[in-house]
Amino acid sequence: MGKVLIECVPNFSEGRDLKVIKEITDAIESVEGVKLLDVDPGQATNRTVVTFVGEPDAVMEAAFRGVKRASELIDMSKHHGAHPRMGATDVLPLIPVEGITLEECAELAKKLGKRIGEELNIPVYNYEAAASTPERKNLAVCRRGEYEALPERLGSAEEGPDFGPREFSESVAKTGATAVGARDFLIAVNFNLNTTSTRRANAIAFDVREKGRPKREGGKPNGKPMKDEHGNTIMLPGTLKGTKAIGWFIDEYGIAQVSMNITDIAKTPLHIAFDEVCRAAQERGIRVTGTEIVGLVPKRTLVAAGKHFLHKQQRSTGIPEDEIIRIAVKSMGLDELAPFKPEEKVIEFMVADKKGAALTELTGRKFAELTASEAPAPGGGSISAYMGALAAALGTMVANLSAHKPGWDERWKEFSDYAEKGQEIMEQLLELVDEDTEAFNRIMAALQMPKSTDEEKEARRQALEAATLYATEVPLRTMKVTLEAFPVIEAMAVKGNPASVSDAGVGALAARAAVLGAQLNVKINAAGLKDRIKAEELIGESEKIATEAMEREHKILDIVNNVISGK
């Protein structure tokens, strides 16, 4: 299963006392599984923006502890700063990074808001995706009048909080109120221009930003801004939804830039913004020479960009993820001003667990040598998963070669789709290589549990049964995933480059071996299950998959041999 990650960016109403800030971030970091990415205090605003990331449960707990510590250390009745604010923890957005939707984050935000309101006695307003009313999607509505307006607002039916107290008590006077919400990732990006003109950079920014530019009399740049019947300036919208942008000159680089915040990356992905700024710049005789990402980005942003540019080149997207990201970096010139290091700019790479090398990170020689050693793992289950990964890899390879075959240009998308599917199957099986070893480790851990008392014996028995079931289910998953590789391999044997048909044949052989090898692991582990009904169910399922795999392999080999013999 893939990792689920969310980001949290709380804003605390203290930007001057570093000791207080450190105590708050210490509370956040006290939760295992949370990684603190950034702490940005502001003197003038008297506000600190903290960024941390982790799996949902860990982030929720860390956020709660941060809010609790802030409520103990910050007295809002004495707070002054340049930034709008209404609470010790002013805003608390949850942001989807990987394996979770914005809607799911919104539900988490509501749950967190309820806990803060009930356990910490702090008024909570849910905003953006977690808002209880359409009006409250706008943070400014939730924070209307700021801290000073809370005594009047809290008791109002329309203006009161979603959770927590509705009276301005002595406790609330100290903590203020908190806005808890969910929003998508905000990307701060600068587009480098081959000009020093701030005016022209601004013109490009106005062309593309959602707000656009004022409509002027006679359509002339020097014309007087036009007003509507209410006296408001009439705006001509730009081309990019969910964006804010201005032009500026950077002394350090000696160039002008279009500086943009993409506030809705679902409506305007980074690569679409890049293409549109390039178009607008070109219309004004200017060229975008590169891109500068400020802060961090989720991996999906760069993967989507890489696939976009590969599509434009009519190249297969069924290639390894790091190659897709490299295409994104080069296509948008992310390394023009400074080296772009994904391990330092991509959130998922920054929080990756670096403890111990995975089996799949070993060289082919080291993997074989470790298998041949006295170490009990990797064993047959991991080897089966790896054979399945190689089978999918061979089908993917034939698809990629076919997509790039001279004379087959019009078929690139057909083969790219097969390659992308094969790549997905391969990645799942590579994860199962290590998961099979983890399954073995769980059994060993259960066997080492104490068994001196009846209670200990029962706990050990239950742990061993659970570990054995897991160790049976993992190779069964290997069988199921490997079975998905056969349609890709067969399609490549039939439709792919004939010069590579033998590779499809080897893929079929490897897939069959992977399925039958994993089946042996299902059987041997199922033999240790006390629940015999469940054991027979798993064995029966494995037998059906094994039969289908052998039939598919036989069919593919017939196709391969016919192609080789010219039939």
N, C-alpha and C positions, 0 to 999 in steps of 0.2 A: 504494500500500500504506500502511496506517496505521502510525503510529509505535508502537514497542514500548518501554515504560518500566517500570523496576523501581526500587523505593526500597530503600536499605540504611540500617540504623540500628545501627551498631556502638556498643558501650559500652566505653570504655577506662578502665582502672583508674588514672586520674590526673585529679583535679579541682581541684588547687591550684596547680600550676606551669603558668602560662599559656604560658610559652615552649615547654614540652614539648607541650602541646595544639596550639599553633600549628604546630609542626613536623610533627605527625601529620596535621593537616588540610591542610597544604601538600602533603604527599605524596599525599593523596587528590585534591586539586585539580590536581595535575600531570598528570592524565589528561584529555585533550581529550574534551569531550562530557559531562562530569560537572558537575552544578550542586550546590554546597553550599547546603543550605536552612537548617540550624540547627546551632548548637554550644551545648550546655547543660552547663556545668561545675557540679559540686556540691562545696562545701567539706567538709561533714560526711561525705558518702558517699565522698569522694575518688574521684570517678567522673565521666566526661564522656560525655554522649549526643550523638552526631553523626548528622545526617540528611543524606543526599545522594541524588540521583536521576539517572537517565540511561538509555541503552540498555544491554541486558544485558552486552555485551562490555566496555563502558567501565566499568560499575559493578563488574564482577568484577575488573578490573585495579586499579581504584581501591581496592577493599576489600583486595586483596592487598597493595598498597603501604602502606595504612594499618596493616595488621596487622604488616607487616615493620618499619615505622618504630617502632611501639609496642614491638615486641620488643627493639629496640635501645635504647630510651630509658627503659623502665619495668622496674624490678627488683622482682618480686613477693615476693622474700624479705624485702623491707623495707616492703611495703605494708600500710597499716592504713586502714580506713574502715568506715562504718556499714552499707554495702550488701553483701549476699552477693557473693562474687567468687571466681574460681579462675584468672584469667589476665590478662595485660597487656591483651589484647583479650578481654574476658570473654564477651560474646555478640555474634553477628553475624548478624542475621536479614535475609533477602531478602524483599521484599514486592511482589506484583504490583500495578501501577498501571494500565497500559493495554496491550491487545493481547497479554497473556500470562496463563496460568493459574497457580494455586497449585502444581499438580503440576509444571509446567515450571520454576517457581522452585525447587521441591524438588530437581529434578535438577541445576540450576545450583549449589545449595548443596552437594550432594554432591561435585560437580566442584571447587568452590572449596575445600571442606574437605580433599579429597585433595591438592590443590596446596599448601595451607598445611602440611599434615602432612609431605609429602615434601620440599618445597623449603626450608621454614623450620624443620623439625625441631620442630614444636610439636604436642603431642597435641590431637586434634580430636574432639569429640563432636557428632554430628548430632542435632538435636532438632526438635520439632514436626513439620511436614509432611515433613521430610527424615530423620526418625528411622529408625534401623535396626531397632529393636524397639518394640513398642507402649509399653513403659514409658518409653522415652527421648523420647517425645513431650512429656513433662513436663520442663521445664527443671530443676526442683528435683531430679529424679532424676539428671540428667547432672551437676549441680553438688553432689551430695550430699557433705557434709563440707567443702566449699569447697577452697581452695588447700591447707590443712593436711592434707587426706586424700589428696592426690595420690600421695605416696610409696607408700601401701598399695594404692590403687585401680588405678594404671597397669598393674601386672603381673598383675592378676586377669583371668581369662577372662571373667567376667561383668561386671566393672566397668571393664575396659580401654577405651581410646579406639577410635573407628572408624578413625582414620587417625593416622599419626605414631608417635613413640617410645613404648615401653611400659615405660620405666624412668625413674626420677627422677634424671636426670643433672644436671650443673652447669648446662647450658644450659636444661633444663626448669625447674630451680629458679628461674631468672631470669624465664622467659616465662610459666610456668604453663601451663594448658590453655585452649582456646577452644571455645565452643559455637557451631557454625555451623548455621543452620536456615532454614526458610521458614515464614512465617505470613501470614495475610491482614492487610489494613489494620486497625489499631485506631483507632476514632474516639472521641475524648474530647469529650463534649457535656454542656452544662448546660441543663436545662429550667426556665425562669423561671416562678414561681408568684405568684398574686395574694394571697400571705399572707406574714407575717413569722415563722410558726411553724416552727421547725426540727423539732419533734416530728412535725408533720403531713407535712412534706416527707420525713422519714425513713419514715413509715408508707407513703407512696406508693412510695418507693424499694424498701421491703421487699415491697410488693405485686408489683412487676414484675421485680426482679432475679432471676437464675437461682437464686441461693442461697436466696432467700426469707427467712423469719423462723422463729424457734423455735416449735415447737408447745407450747402451754401448757395446763396442767391446766384442765379445764372450758371450754376454748375462750375463756377470759377474758383480756383484755389484761394484767391484773395477776396472772394465774395463774403458778404455778411452771413453768419450762421442763421439759419431759418428756425423759427419757433412755431410750436403748435398753438392751439387755441388756449391752452393753459399756461403758455409762456415757457414751456420746456423746449430745450434744443432738440430738433429733429435729427436723428442719427441714421446714417446709412450703414447697415450691418456689414461686418466683414465675412469672410468665407469659412472661418473655422469655429465651430460650436465649442463651448467649454474652454475658451482660451482668453487670456489677458496678455497684452504685449505692448512694449514701448521700444523705441530705438535709443541707443546711447553710444558714446565713444569711450573706449577703454585705453587709457594711457599706457598701461602695462603692455598691451599687445599692439598698440598703434593702429587699431582698426575700429570700425563701427560694428555694432551687433544689433540684431533683433532679440531682445530679451523677452522670454515668454514663460508664463505659467500655464500648464495644461491641467485644468481642474477637473476635466472629465475625459479620462483616457479611453473610455468605451466609445464615446462619440468621436473623439479626435486622437487616435493613436499617434505616437511620436513620429512614425515614418510618414504618416499622412501630413502632419504639420511640416515636416522637413520638405516634402515634395511641394507643398503649397507655398511655403516661403521661397523656395527655389523659383517657382513659377512667377510669383509676384516680383521677385528681385530681377529676374530676367526681363520682364516687361519694362523695367526701369533702367535697363542696361547694366545691371549689377549681377554679380555671381555670388552664390553661397559657397564659401571655400571650406567650411567645416562646421562642426557642432560641438558645443561644450555642455555637458550635463552637470548641473550643480547638485551636489548631494548624491543620493542613491536612487536606483531604479529596480523594480522587480524584474526578474529574469524574463517573464512573459513579454515584456515590452521589447526587449532586444530580439527574442526569438521571433516574435511577430514581424519585426522590422526586417530581420534577415530573410524570412520566408517571402516577404513582400518584394524585396529586391531580386531574389532568386526567380520569382514568378515573372518579374519584368524581363529577366534575362532568358526566360523559358528554360530554366534549369530545374532539376529535381530538388525537392525539399526533403527528400528522404535520406538525409545525411546526418552525421553526428551533431549534437546540439552545439558543441564548441565551434564547429565549422560554421554553423548558421550564425552564431553570435559574431564570429570573425567577419562574416559578410556584412553584418549590420554595422560593425565598427568602421569598416573601410568604406561602405556605401555612403554613410553620413559624415565621414571625416571626424569621428569622435576622438581620434588621436592627433589632430592637427596641431593643437596648442601644447599638448602634453601627452605622454604615453597613457593610453586608456587600459587600465588593468581590471578586467572583470571581477577578479577576486577581491578588489577593493571598492568596486562601484555597484555590484549586484548584491542585493540583500541576501538572497538564498546562499550565495557563495560565502558571504561573510559569517553566516550562522551555521555553516556546515560543520558537522561533527568531525574533528580531525584526530580523534583518538583512535589510533590503530588503523592500519591499512586494510581495506576491504580486499577479499580474495580477488575480485575483478580488477583491482588496481595493481596487482602483481604482473610482472612480465610473464610471457608464456612459459619460459624456462623455469622461473621461480614457482609458478603454479604447479607445473609438472613435478618439480623436485619436492615441493611440500606434500603433494599427493603421495609420492613414493616414500616419504619419510615415515617415522614411527608415529607421527601425529595422527590422532583418530579422525581429524577433519582437515581438509575436505575429504568427503567420501563419495560413495556412489550417487547420493542424492544431488550433491553439488555438481558432480561431473555430468549427471543427466541434464540438469538445468543449463549447464554451460554448452553441452552438445545442442540443446534446443536453441540456445542463443546463436550458435554458429550456423545452425540450419536456417534460422530467420535471416541471419546476416548474408548468407549466400543468395537467398531469394532477393534480398534487398540489393545486393551487388548487381545481379543480373538486371533488375529493374533500372538501376542508375545507369548502367552501361547502355541499356536500350534507349533510355531517355536522351542520351547524348550521341546516339548512333547517327552518322551522316545519312541524310536522306529520310530520316524518320522525325524530322523536326516538328511536324504537325501532331505527333503522338506523344510529345514530351509530358503533357499533363496526365495522360493515361498512365504512363510508367511512373511518374512522380507520385501519384496516388498509391500505387502498389508499393513503392519504395518507402513512403511515409508509414504505411500500415506495417510493413516488415520491420522498420526501425522501431515502431512502438512495441511490437511483439518482442523484439530483441532486448529492449530496455527492461521490459517486465521480467524476462527470463534471467537477465543479469542480476536483477534484484533478488531473484529466487536462489541464485547461487549462494549468496551470503545468508539468505533466510533459512536455507536448509541446514547450514552449519549452526545457526542460532537455535534451530529446533533441537539439534543434538545437544547443544550446551544446556538447554532447559532441562532435558532429561537428566543429564549429569548433575545439575544443580539440585534437582528433586531427590535424586538418590543420596546426596550428601546431607540431606536434612536430618536432624536428630530424631531418634525413635525410642527414647527411654520410657516415655509415658504413653498411656492410651491416647491422650490428646495429641501428642507429637506424632504418634503412629498414624492417626487419622488424617492429620494435616499433611503428612508426608504422602499418604496414599492418594489424597485428593490432588496434590500437586503433581504427583507422578502420572496420574490418569490424565490430567489436563495437558501436561507436557507431551505425553504419548499421543493424545488426540491431535495436538498441534503438529507433531512430527509426522503424523499420517496425512494430515490435510495439506501440508506444504508440498510434498511430491505429487499429490493429486492435482494441486494447482499447476504444478509444472506440466503435468500431462495435458490439462485443459488448455493452457496457454500455448504449448507447443502444437497442439492440434490446429490452432488458428493459423499456424504458419503454412500448413499444407495448401490452402487455396492460393496463397501468394506464390508459392513454389510451383504449383501446377500451372498457374497463369503464365509464369515466366518460361516454363517448359513449352507451352503452346504458343505464346505470343512474343516471347522475348527474343533477343538477338540469338540466332541459331549458333553463332560461334561460342556462346556461353552456355549452351544447353547442358553440357556435362556438369557445370556448376550447379544447375538446378537439380540434376540427378543426385549429386553428392548431398545437396541440401535435404532431399527426400530421405536418403539413407540416414543422415544424421538426426532428422526429426523422428524417424521410426525408432532409432536407438535411444533417443532421449525419452520417448514415451514409454518404451518397454523397460528401460532402466529405472525410470521413476516409479513404474508399476511395482517393481521388485521392492522398492522402499515402502510403498503403500502397504504391501502384503506383510513385510517383516515387522513394521511398526504396528499395524492393525492387530497382529498376533498378540501384542502385549496389552491390548485394551481389555478391561474388565467388562465394559459394555459391549457384549457380543452382537447385539442388534445393530448398533452403530458401526461396529467393525465390518459386519457382513455387507452393510449398506455401502460403505466406502470401497470395499473390495469389488462389489458388483459394479459400481460406477466406473472403477478403473478398468475392469474387463471390457466394458463397452467401448471405452476410449481406445484401448489397445487394439481391439478388433478393427475399429474404424481407421486407426493409424496404419495398420498393415495393409488394409485395402487401398488406402490412398497412396501409400508408397508404391505398391505394385502397379497401380494405374500410371503414376508419374514415370516410373522406370520404363514402362512400355512406350510411353510417349517419347522419352529421351532416346531410347535405343532406336526407335523408328526414325527420329530426326537425324541421328548420327549415321544411320545406314541409308538415309536418303529416301525412305519410304513415304 
